[in-house]
Amino acid sequence: MRTETTAYQGAINNVFLPGTILLANIDVTGLLEYALKAGVGGLIWLGFKIAGEYLERKRKLEQKQDEEKPSRKRKHKKSNNGIAE
């Protein structure tokens, strides 16, 4: 039985061998710890980002409502003696 190695299979073997050698000495617990810290930090950042956008949207909505509604200040009628009724 004759087997032929294609250029594609040769390229895969050329990637797997150095990859296996380089990855053999990786500290897996250190990578997991880093991934956990990065995930927690990302969630904290996302929480602040969402809260900031919510507060900004709420502030803009309140400003828009303040501009649209007429002034509700009550005008007091003054009597002849200058005391408000």
Secondary structure, 3 states (H helix, E strand, C coil): CCCCCCHHHHHHHHHHHHHHHHHCCCCHHHHHHHHHHHHHHHHHHHHHHHHHHHHHHHHHHHHHHHHHCCCCCCCCCECCCCCEC
